[in-house]
Amino acid sequence: MANEEEKNLIEILEENVEIDMGKYIKYVQAPQCGAITTFSGTTRDTFQGKTVLELRYEAYVPMAIRCIKSICSSARSAWNLNSIAVAHRLGPVPVGESSVFIAVSSVHRADALDACKFLIDEIKASVPIWKKEVYTNGEVWKENSEFFERRLELGNGVEDLAGRVSSGRKVEVDEHRKKGCCAGKVKVEDNGATDSR
């Protein structure tokens, strides 16, 4: 659907470019829509008792955009949506600033609310955007809990997604569970072997 693509605005923003939330809300507004749902992911000042200075994001931009387009397509197949806007920053994001913003419009609120939650969960689980948390006493690259949960859900015994598995198990990579995102789905066949762990 060419028209569907026209109703999606997906942007991966360069370093030090703040998200203009008003721009994305305006993009999804339409007279036939009774609901606009937004999500803004912001940098908080602490994490597990550590003082956070900023978050830093890196991405493989062409694949990230392709993945987000696929996630938007999956959302459209599940809910009656008018427009979707997704923006994600790269580089440093100081405390209090937004790193990701999603706006979704629909005729009725239930579709926009459900789709907005689906979009952020899927983006965090499968899009190649990496986050480093910078503290007053160090820094660490973070794996999103959604990615970790997806990995466990899909792998069920897989050591990693690069193909290292327990002895006797076969790994197949299938398409994304909805509409073929860049994230592979891992299927493990046991073939009667016992796990050596």
N, C-alpha and C positions, 0 to 999 in steps of 0.2 A: 504494500500500500504506500504509494508515494505521498499521499495526503497525510498518512500517519507520521512519516518522517518529518514533515513540515510542522507538526504539532509537538515535536521534541526539540528542546534546546539543551545541548550538552556541551559544557565548557570545562576544560582543565586549565586553570589560570596559572600564569607565570609567577615566579617568585616575587614577593612583595606587592602583589595585586590583591587588594581586599575584595571580598564578595559584596556586590551591590544587590542586596536582597530585594530592594524595590524593583530593580530591572527584571528579576525572575518572576516576581509576583505579577507585575504588569504583563509579562509575556503570557502567563497562563490565564489571565482574566478574559472572560467572555460573557456576553449578555445572557446566554443560555445556561450558564453554570451558577448553581446555588451554593457551591462549596469550593474553597481553595484551602488546601491543607499544606502546611510547610513544616520542614524540619531543619533546624540549624544545629550542627555539631560544633561546639565551642571548646576551646582549650581551657581546662580548669586549672586551678592553682596548686592542687595537691593530688598525689596518687599514692595510696598505701603508705601514708605518713611522710612521703617525700615532697619537698617543695618543687613544683614544676616551674621552670622559666619559660619554656616554649615547646612546641611540637615542630618537627621538621618532616616534610613529606617529599618523597621522590616517587616517580611513576614511569612506567613504560607507556607513554602517552597514546600512541596509535592503538595499542591493544586495550588500554583503559577505556578509550572512547568506544571502541568496538564492543567491549563487554557491557558498558553502560547502555549502549543502544539495544543490545540483546535483552538486557534486564528490563528496559522500558517496553520492548515488544512483548515480553512475558507478562508484564503488568497489564498491558492493554488487552491481552488475550483473556485475562482473569477478571478484569473490572471494566466498567463502562467509563472511560476517561476521555476528557477533552484534550488537555495539554499537560506536558511534563517538562519541567526544567530542572537540570542538575548541574551544579557547579562544585568543583573541588579545587582547592588551592594547592600549590606546590611551594616548597621552600619553608622558611620559618613562619610559624603562626603563634604570635604571643598570647599570653593568658588573656582571656576575655574576648578574643576574636574568633570568628567562625572559619572553620577549615572546610566544611562541606555544607551545602544548602540544597534543599529539594523543595520544589513547589509543584503541586498537582491540583488540577481542576477537574470537576465533574458536575453533573447535574445534581446529584445527591451526595451528602456528606459521607455516607458509609463507604462508597467506592473510593473517594479521595483519601479518607483516613486509612483504610486497609492498604491501598496501593502505596501510600507514602511510607508506611512501616515496612512493607515488602521491599521497596526500593532501597532504603538505607540498610536493611539487613543483608540483602543480596550484594550491594556494593561493598560492604565491609567484609563479606564472606568470600568474594570471588574476583574482585577487580584488582589488577596489579598496581596498587598504590601502597607504598610502604611508609610506616610512621616511626620516627625516632622521638622518644621522650627525653628532653634535656632538663636535668635537675640541677640544683645548686651544688650537688656533690657528685656529678657524673651524668652519663647518658646511656640509653639502651634502645636498641631497635625492638619494637613491640609487634607481636603477632596478634591481630584482632581475635577476640574470643570467638566471634562468629566464624572466622576462618578455621580456627582450631576445632570448634564443634563440628563444622562441615567435614573437616578432614577425618575426624573420628567416625562420624555418621557414614561417610562414604567408604572409608578404608576398612574399618572393622578388622584390625590386625595388620594393616599395612604399616611398615616402618616409616616410609615417607612417600611423597607423590612422585619421586624420581624413579620409582620402580623397585626399590630394595624391599623385599618382602621376606616373611618367614619361609623356611624351607618347604618345598612342595606346594606352594600356592601360586596360582596363575593370576596375573593382573591384566585386566582389559580396561582401556579408557573409552568411555562412552560419551555421548553428547550431554550437555547441560540438561538438567531434568525438565526444563520448560522449552526453551527455544534456542538451544545451541550457543551458549556463551563461550568465552575463551576458557573458562574453567572446566577441566575434565571431570567426569564422574568416574570413580574407580570402582571396579567390580572385582571382588576377590573370590576365586573358586578354590576350595580346599583340596580336592582330589584325594581325600582320605588321609592326608599326611597330618602328623601331629605337630603342634607349634613347639619349637625348641626353647621358647622363653620360659 
